[in-house]
Amino acid sequence: MEAALANGGAGTAATALLRAAADTCPQQLLRAAATALRALLASGAHGGAARSAVVHALSAPDFPGTPNPTYPSPVWIA
């Protein structure tokens, strides 16, 4: 991972960790993915690029779990 970060891959790594945690990450690996993402975001050298990538990924229409506008949202009855 250090080699990827050294070559400007902080944004790519942050996006991959975030998407994996939101979609395909097995439950037993969620803590490890979240820890790695948190460390990347807190990094002095790579944090800015990682934060920008997270904002971009979360606002992307194809982000896992994003509601599909062609289907109505479920109505939850209390």
Phi and psi restraints in degrees (range 20) as a CNS / XPLOR table:
assign (resid 1 and name C) (resid 2 and name N)
       (resid 2 and name CA) (resid 2 and name C) 1.0 -59.7 20.0 2
assign (resid 2 and name N) (resid 2 and name CA)
       (resid 2 and name C) (resid 3 and name N) 1.0 -37.8 20.0 2
assign (resid 2 and name C) (resid 3 and name N)
       (resid 3 and name CA) (resid 3 and name C) 1.0 -65.3 20.0 2
assign (resid 3 and name N) (resid 3 and name CA)
       (resid 3 and name C) (resid 4 and name N) 1.0 -41.3 20.0 2
assign (resid 3 and name C) (resid 4 and name N)
       (resid 4 and name CA) (resid 4 and name C) 1.0 -64.5 20.0 2
assign (resid 4 and name N) (resid 4 and name CA)
       (resid 4 and name C) (resid 5 and name N) 1.0 -40.4 20.0 2
assign (resid 4 and name C) (resid 5 and name N)
       (resid 5 and name CA) (resid 5 and name C) 1.0 -67.6 20.0 2
assign (resid 5 and name N) (resid 5 and name CA)
       (resid 5 and name C) (resid 6 and name N) 1.0 -37.1 20.0 2
assign (resid 5 and name C) (resid 6 and name N)
       (resid 6 and name CA) (resid 6 and name C) 1.0 -64.6 20.0 2
assign (resid 6 and name N) (resid 6 and name CA)
       (resid 6 and name C) (resid 7 and name N) 1.0 -26.9 20.0 2
assign (resid 6 and name C) (resid 7 and name N)
       (resid 7 and name CA) (resid 7 and name C) 1.0 -96.9 20.0 2
assign (resid 7 and name N) (resid 7 and name CA)
       (resid 7 and name C) (resid 8 and name N) 1.0 21.6 20.0 2
assign (resid 7 and name C) (resid 8 and name N)
       (resid 8 and name CA) (resid 8 and name C) 1.0 82.3 20.0 2
assign (resid 8 and name N) (resid 8 and name CA)
       (resid 8 and name C) (resid 9 and name N) 1.0 23.4 20.0 2
assign (resid 8 and name C) (resid 9 and name N)
       (resid 9 and name CA) (resid 9 and name C) 1.0 -94.1 20.0 2
assign (resid 9 and name N) (resid 9 and name CA)
       (resid 9 and name C) (resid 10 and name N) 1.0 16.7 20.0 2
assign (resid 9 and name C) (resid 10 and name N)
       (resid 10 and name CA) (resid 10 and name C) 1.0 -61.8 20.0 2
assign (resid 10 and name N) (resid 10 and name CA)
       (resid 10 and name C) (resid 11 and name N) 1.0 -42.1 20.0 2
assign (resid 10 and name C) (resid 11 and name N)
       (resid 11 and name CA) (resid 11 and name C) 1.0 -65.7 20.0 2
assign (resid 11 and name N) (resid 11 and name CA)
       (resid 11 and name C) (resid 12 and name N) 1.0 -41.2 20.0 2
assign (resid 11 and name C) (resid 12 and name N)
       (resid 12 and name CA) (resid 12 and name C) 1.0 -64.9 20.0 2
assign (resid 12 and name N) (resid 12 and name CA)
       (resid 12 and name C) (resid 13 and name N) 1.0 -42.9 20.0 2
assign (resid 12 and name C) (resid 13 and name N)
       (resid 13 and name CA) (resid 13 and name C) 1.0 -64.3 20.0 2
assign (resid 13 and name N) (resid 13 and name CA)
       (resid 13 and name C) (resid 14 and name N) 1.0 -42.9 20.0 2
assign (resid 13 and name C) (resid 14 and name N)
       (resid 14 and name CA) (resid 14 and name C) 1.0 -63.7 20.0 2
assign (resid 14 and name N) (resid 14 and name CA)
       (resid 14 and name C) (resid 15 and name N) 1.0 -43.9 20.0 2
assign (resid 14 and name C) (resid 15 and name N)
       (resid 15 and name CA) (resid 15 and name C) 1.0 -63.5 20.0 2
assign (resid 15 and name N) (resid 15 and name CA)
       (resid 15 and name C) (resid 16 and name N) 1.0 -43.8 20.0 2
assign (resid 15 and name C) (resid 16 and name N)
       (resid 16 and name CA) (resid 16 and name C) 1.0 -63.7 20.0 2
assign (resid 16 and name N) (resid 16 and name CA)
       (resid 16 and name C) (resid 17 and name N) 1.0 -43.4 20.0 2
assign (resid 16 and name C) (resid 17 and name N)
       (resid 17 and name CA) (resid 17 and name C) 1.0 -63.3 20.0 2
assign (resid 17 and name N) (resid 17 and name CA)
       (resid 17 and name C) (resid 18 and name N) 1.0 -43.4 20.0 2
assign (resid 17 and name C) (resid 18 and name N)
       (resid 18 and name CA) (resid 18 and name C) 1.0 -65.5 20.0 2
assign (resid 18 and name N) (resid 18 and name CA)
       (resid 18 and name C) (resid 19 and name N) 1.0 -46.6 20.0 2
assign (resid 18 and name C) (resid 19 and name N)
       (resid 19 and name CA) (resid 19 and name C) 1.0 -64.7 20.0 2
assign (resid 19 and name N) (resid 19 and name CA)
       (resid 19 and name C) (resid 20 and name N) 1.0 -40.2 20.0 2
assign (resid 19 and name C) (resid 20 and name N)
       (resid 20 and name CA) (resid 20 and name C) 1.0 -63.4 20.0 2
assign (resid 20 and name N) (resid 20 and name CA)
       (resid 20 and name C) (resid 21 and name N) 1.0 -43.8 20.0 2
assign (resid 20 and name C) (resid 21 and name N)
       (resid 21 and name CA) (resid 21 and name C) 1.0 -64.8 20.0 2
assign (resid 21 and name N) (resid 21 and name CA)
       (resid 21 and name C) (resid 22 and name N) 1.0 -33.5 20.0 2
assign (resid 21 and name C) (resid 22 and name N)
       (resid 22 and name CA) (resid 22 and name C) 1.0 -82.4 20.0 2
assign (resid 22 and name N) (resid 22 and name CA)
       (resid 22 and name C) (resid 23 and name N) 1.0 -16.9 20.0 2
assign (resid 22 and name C) (resid 23 and name N)
       (resid 23 and name CA) (resid 23 and name C) 1.0 -128.3 20.0 2
assign (resid 23 and name N) (resid 23 and name CA)
       (resid 23 and name C) (resid 24 and name N) 1.0 -66.1 20.0 2
assign (resid 23 and name C) (resid 24 and name N)
       (resid 24 and name CA) (resid 24 and name C) 1.0 -109.6 20.0 2
assign (resid 24 and name N) (resid 24 and name CA)
       (resid 24 and name C) (resid 25 and name N) 1.0 -1.7 20.0 2
assign (resid 24 and name C) (resid 25 and name N)
       (resid 25 and name CA) (resid 25 and name C) 1.0 -71.1 20.0 2
assign (resid 25 and name N) (resid 25 and name CA)
       (resid 25 and name C) (resid 26 and name N) 1.0 126.7 20.0 2
assign (resid 25 and name C) (resid 26 and name N)
       (resid 26 and name CA) (resid 26 and name C) 1.0 -62.0 20.0 2
assign (resid 26 and name N) (resid 26 and name CA)
       (resid 26 and name C) (resid 27 and name N) 1.0 146.7 20.0 2
assign (resid 26 and name C) (resid 27 and name N)
       (resid 27 and name CA) (resid 27 and name C) 1.0 -54.5 20.0 2
assign (resid 27 and name N) (resid 27 and name CA)
       (resid 27 and name C) (resid 28 and name N) 1.0 -37.9 20.0 2
assign (resid 27 and name C) (resid 28 and name N)
       (resid 28 and name CA) (resid 28 and name C) 1.0 -70.5 20.0 2
assign (resid 28 and name N) (resid 28 and name CA)
       (resid 28 and name C) (resid 29 and name N) 1.0 -11.5 20.0 2
assign (resid 28 and name C) (resid 29 and name N)
       (resid 29 and name CA) (resid 29 and name C) 1.0 -106.1 20.0 2
assign (resid 29 and name N) (resid 29 and name CA)
       (resid 29 and name C) (resid 30 and name N) 1.0 -1.1 20.0 2
assign (resid 29 and name C) (resid 30 and name N)
       (resid 30 and name CA) (resid 30 and name C) 1.0 -60.6 20.0 2
assign (resid 30 and name N) (resid 30 and name CA)
       (resid 30 and name C) (resid 31 and name N) 1.0 -41.4 20.0 2
assign (resid 30 and name C) (resid 31 and name N)
       (resid 31 and name CA) (resid 31 and name C) 1.0 -63.5 20.0 2
assign (resid 31 and name N) (resid 31 and name CA)
       (resid 31 and name C) (resid 32 and name N) 1.0 -41.4 20.0 2
assign (resid 31 and name C) (resid 32 and name N)
       (resid 32 and name CA) (resid 32 and name C) 1.0 -65.7 20.0 2
assign (resid 32 and name N) (resid 32 and name CA)
       (resid 32 and name C) (resid 33 and name N) 1.0 -41.6 20.0 2
assign (resid 32 and name C) (resid 33 and name N)
       (resid 33 and name CA) (resid 33 and name C) 1.0 -65.2 20.0 2
assign (resid 33 and name N) (resid 33 and name CA)
       (resid 33 and name C) (resid 34 and name N) 1.0 -42.2 20.0 2
assign (resid 33 and name C) (resid 34 and name N)
       (resid 34 and name CA) (resid 34 and name C) 1.0 -65.7 20.0 2
assign (resid 34 and name N) (resid 34 and name CA)
       (resid 34 and name C) (resid 35 and name N) 1.0 -38.7 20.0 2
assign (resid 34 and name C) (resid 35 and name N)
       (resid 35 and name CA) (resid 35 and name C) 1.0 -64.4 20.0 2
assign (resid 35 and name N) (resid 35 and name CA)
       (resid 35 and name C) (resid 36 and name N) 1.0 -43.7 20.0 2
assign (resid 35 and name C) (resid 36 and name N)
       (resid 36 and name CA) (resid 36 and name C) 1.0 -65.0 20.0 2
assign (resid 36 and name N) (resid 36 and name CA)
       (resid 36 and name C) (resid 37 and name N) 1.0 -42.2 20.0 2
assign (resid 36 and name C) (resid 37 and name N)
       (resid 37 and name CA) (resid 37 and name C) 1.0 -64.8 20.0 2
assign (resid 37 and name N) (resid 37 and name CA)
       (resid 37 and name C) (resid 38 and name N) 1.0 -42.3 20.0 2
assign (resid 37 and name C) (resid 38 and name N)
       (resid 38 and name CA) (resid 38 and name C) 1.0 -62.2 20.0 2
assign (resid 38 and name N) (resid 38 and name CA)
       (resid 38 and name C) (resid 39 and name N) 1.0 -42.8 20.0 2
assign (resid 38 and name C) (resid 39 and name N)
       (resid 39 and name CA) (resid 39 and name C) 1.0 -64.2 20.0 2
assign (resid 39 and name N) (resid 39 and name CA)
       (resid 39 and name C) (resid 40 and name N) 1.0 -39.5 20.0 2
assign (resid 39 and name C) (resid 40 and name N)
       (resid 40 and name CA) (resid 40 and name C) 1.0 -65.5 20.0 2
assign (resid 40 and name N) (resid 40 and name CA)
       (resid 40 and name C) (resid 41 and name N) 1.0 -42.8 20.0 2
assign (resid 40 and name C) (resid 41 and name N)
       (resid 41 and name CA) (resid 41 and name C) 1.0 -66.8 20.0 2
assign (resid 41 and name N) (resid 41 and name CA)
       (resid 41 and name C) (resid 42 and name N) 1.0 -31.7 20.0 2
assign (resid 41 and name C) (resid 42 and name N)
       (resid 42 and name CA) (resid 42 and name C) 1.0 -85.0 20.0 2
assign (resid 42 and name N) (resid 42 and name CA)
       (resid 42 and name C) (resid 43 and name N) 1.0 -9.1 20.0 2
assign (resid 42 and name C) (resid 43 and name N)
       (resid 43 and name CA) (resid 43 and name C) 1.0 -63.1 20.0 2
assign (resid 43 and name N) (resid 43 and name CA)
       (resid 43 and name C) (resid 44 and name N) 1.0 132.1 20.0 2
assign (resid 43 and name C) (resid 44 and name N)
       (resid 44 and name CA) (resid 44 and name C) 1.0 -66.5 20.0 2
assign (resid 44 and name N) (resid 44 and name CA)
       (resid 44 and name C) (resid 45 and name N) 1.0 -37.4 20.0 2
assign (resid 44 and name C) (resid 45 and name N)
       (resid 45 and name CA) (resid 45 and name C) 1.0 -82.6 20.0 2
assign (resid 45 and name N) (resid 45 and name CA)
       (resid 45 and name C) (resid 46 and name N) 1.0 -30.7 20.0 2
assign (resid 45 and name C) (resid 46 and name N)
       (resid 46 and name CA) (resid 46 and name C) 1.0 -120.7 20.0 2
assign (resid 46 and name N) (resid 46 and name CA)
       (resid 46 and name C) (resid 47 and name N) 1.0 -3.8 20.0 2
assign (resid 46 and name C) (resid 47 and name N)
       (resid 47 and name CA) (resid 47 and name C) 1.0 -61.9 20.0 2
assign (resid 47 and name N) (resid 47 and name CA)
       (resid 47 and name C) (resid 48 and name N) 1.0 -39.8 20.0 2
assign (resid 47 and name C) (resid 48 and name N)
       (resid 48 and name CA) (resid 48 and name C) 1.0 -62.5 20.0 2
assign (resid 48 and name N) (resid 48 and name CA)
       (resid 48 and name C) (resid 49 and name N) 1.0 -46.9 20.0 2
assign (resid 48 and name C) (resid 49 and name N)
       (resid 49 and name CA) (resid 49 and name C) 1.0 -65.7 20.0 2
assign (resid 49 and name N) (resid 49 and name CA)
       (resid 49 and name C) (resid 50 and name N) 1.0 -38.5 20.0 2
assign (resid 49 and name C) (resid 50 and name N)
       (resid 50 and name CA) (resid 50 and name C) 1.0 -66.4 20.0 2
assign (resid 50 and name N) (resid 50 and name CA)
       (resid 50 and name C) (resid 51 and name N) 1.0 -42.5 20.0 2
assign (resid 50 and name C) (resid 51 and name N)
       (resid 51 and name CA) (resid 51 and name C) 1.0 -63.2 20.0 2
assign (resid 51 and name N) (resid 51 and name CA)
       (resid 51 and name C) (resid 52 and name N) 1.0 -42.5 20.0 2
assign (resid 51 and name C) (resid 52 and name N)
       (resid 52 and name CA) (resid 52 and name C) 1.0 -61.7 20.0 2
assign (resid 52 and name N) (resid 52 and name CA)
       (resid 52 and name C) (resid 53 and name N) 1.0 -41.6 20.0 2
assign (resid 52 and name C) (resid 53 and name N)
       (resid 53 and name CA) (resid 53 and name C) 1.0 -65.8 20.0 2
assign (resid 53 and name N) (resid 53 and name CA)
       (resid 53 and name C) (resid 54 and name N) 1.0 -37.9 20.0 2
assign (resid 53 and name C) (resid 54 and name N)
       (resid 54 and name CA) (resid 54 and name C) 1.0 -64.6 20.0 2
assign (resid 54 and name N) (resid 54 and name CA)
       (resid 54 and name C) (resid 55 and name N) 1.0 -44.9 20.0 2
assign (resid 54 and name C) (resid 55 and name N)
       (resid 55 and name CA) (resid 55 and name C) 1.0 -60.6 20.0 2
assign (resid 55 and name N) (resid 55 and name CA)
       (resid 55 and name C) (resid 56 and name N) 1.0 -44.2 20.0 2
assign (resid 55 and name C) (resid 56 and name N)
       (resid 56 and name CA) (resid 56 and name C) 1.0 -64.0 20.0 2
assign (resid 56 and name N) (resid 56 and name CA)
       (resid 56 and name C) (resid 57 and name N) 1.0 -44.6 20.0 2
assign (resid 56 and name C) (resid 57 and name N)
       (resid 57 and name CA) (resid 57 and name C) 1.0 -64.2 20.0 2
assign (resid 57 and name N) (resid 57 and name CA)
       (resid 57 and name C) (resid 58 and name N) 1.0 -42.7 20.0 2
assign (resid 57 and name C) (resid 58 and name N)
       (resid 58 and name CA) (resid 58 and name C) 1.0 -68.5 20.0 2
assign (resid 58 and name N) (resid 58 and name CA)
       (resid 58 and name C) (resid 59 and name N) 1.0 -26.1 20.0 2
assign (resid 58 and name C) (resid 59 and name N)
       (resid 59 and name CA) (resid 59 and name C) 1.0 -91.5 20.0 2
assign (resid 59 and name N) (resid 59 and name CA)
       (resid 59 and name C) (resid 60 and name N) 1.0 -3.7 20.0 2
assign (resid 59 and name C) (resid 60 and name N)
       (resid 60 and name CA) (resid 60 and name C) 1.0 -71.4 20.0 2
assign (resid 60 and name N) (resid 60 and name CA)
       (resid 60 and name C) (resid 61 and name N) 1.0 137.7 20.0 2
assign (resid 60 and name C) (resid 61 and name N)
       (resid 61 and name CA) (resid 61 and name C) 1.0 -66.8 20.0 2
assign (resid 61 and name N) (resid 61 and name CA)
       (resid 61 and name C) (resid 62 and name N) 1.0 -20.0 20.0 2
assign (resid 61 and name C) (resid 62 and name N)
       (resid 62 and name CA) (resid 62 and name C) 1.0 -96.7 20.0 2
assign (resid 62 and name N) (resid 62 and name CA)
       (resid 62 and name C) (resid 63 and name N) 1.0 12.2 20.0 2
assign (resid 62 and name C) (resid 63 and name N)
       (resid 63 and name CA) (resid 63 and name C) 1.0 -65.8 20.0 2
assign (resid 63 and name N) (resid 63 and name CA)
       (resid 63 and name C) (resid 64 and name N) 1.0 135.3 20.0 2
assign (resid 63 and name C) (resid 64 and name N)
       (resid 64 and name CA) (resid 64 and name C) 1.0 -55.5 20.0 2
assign (resid 64 and name N) (resid 64 and name CA)
       (resid 64 and name C) (resid 65 and name N) 1.0 131.7 20.0 2
assign (resid 64 and name C) (resid 65 and name N)
       (resid 65 and name CA) (resid 65 and name C) 1.0 91.6 20.0 2
assign (resid 65 and name N) (resid 65 and name CA)
       (resid 65 and name C) (resid 66 and name N) 1.0 -3.7 20.0 2
assign (resid 65 and name C) (resid 66 and name N)
       (resid 66 and name CA) (resid 66 and name C) 1.0 -71.8 20.0 2
assign (resid 66 and name N) (resid 66 and name CA)
       (resid 66 and name C) (resid 67 and name N) 1.0 130.7 20.0 2
assign (resid 66 and name C) (resid 67 and name N)
       (resid 67 and name CA) (resid 67 and name C) 1.0 -60.3 20.0 2
assign (resid 67 and name N) (resid 67 and name CA)
       (resid 67 and name C) (resid 68 and name N) 1.0 139.6 20.0 2
assign (resid 67 and name C) (resid 68 and name N)
       (resid 68 and name CA) (resid 68 and name C) 1.0 -87.3 20.0 2
assign (resid 68 and name N) (resid 68 and name CA)
       (resid 68 and name C) (resid 69 and name N) 1.0 119.3 20.0 2
assign (resid 68 and name C) (resid 69 and name N)
       (resid 69 and name CA) (resid 69 and name C) 1.0 -65.9 20.0 2
assign (resid 69 and name N) (resid 69 and name CA)
       (resid 69 and name C) (resid 70 and name N) 1.0 -15.0 20.0 2
assign (resid 69 and name C) (resid 70 and name N)
       (resid 70 and name CA) (resid 70 and name C) 1.0 -81.6 20.0 2
assign (resid 70 and name N) (resid 70 and name CA)
       (resid 70 and name C) (resid 71 and name N) 1.0 -12.8 20.0 2
assign (resid 70 and name C) (resid 71 and name N)
       (resid 71 and name CA) (resid 71 and name C) 1.0 -113.2 20.0 2
assign (resid 71 and name N) (resid 71 and name CA)
       (resid 71 and name C) (resid 72 and name N) 1.0 140.3 20.0 2
assign (resid 71 and name C) (resid 72 and name N)
       (resid 72 and name CA) (resid 72 and name C) 1.0 -68.2 20.0 2
assign (resid 72 and name N) (resid 72 and name CA)
       (resid 72 and name C) (resid 73 and name N) 1.0 147.2 20.0 2
assign (resid 72 and name C) (resid 73 and name N)
       (resid 73 and name CA) (resid 73 and name C) 1.0 -69.6 20.0 2
assign (resid 73 and name N) (resid 73 and name CA)
       (resid 73 and name C) (resid 74 and name N) 1.0 145.0 20.0 2
assign (resid 73 and name C) (resid 74 and name N)
       (resid 74 and name CA) (resid 74 and name C) 1.0 -67.8 20.0 2
assign (resid 74 and name N) (resid 74 and name CA)
       (resid 74 and name C) (resid 75 and name N) 1.0 146.0 20.0 2
assign (resid 74 and name C) (resid 75 and name N)
       (resid 75 and name CA) (resid 75 and name C) 1.0 -102.5 20.0 2
assign (resid 75 and name N) (resid 75 and name CA)
       (resid 75 and name C) (resid 76 and name N) 1.0 119.5 20.0 2
assign (resid 75 and name C) (resid 76 and name N)
       (resid 76 and name CA) (resid 76 and name C) 1.0 -93.2 20.0 2
assign (resid 76 and name N) (resid 76 and name CA)
       (resid 76 and name C) (resid 77 and name N) 1.0 127.8 20.0 2
assign (resid 76 and name C) (resid 77 and name N)
       (resid 77 and name CA) (resid 77 and name C) 1.0 -101.4 20.0 2
assign (resid 77 and name N) (resid 77 and name CA)
       (resid 77 and name C) (resid 78 and name N) 1.0 125.2 20.0 2
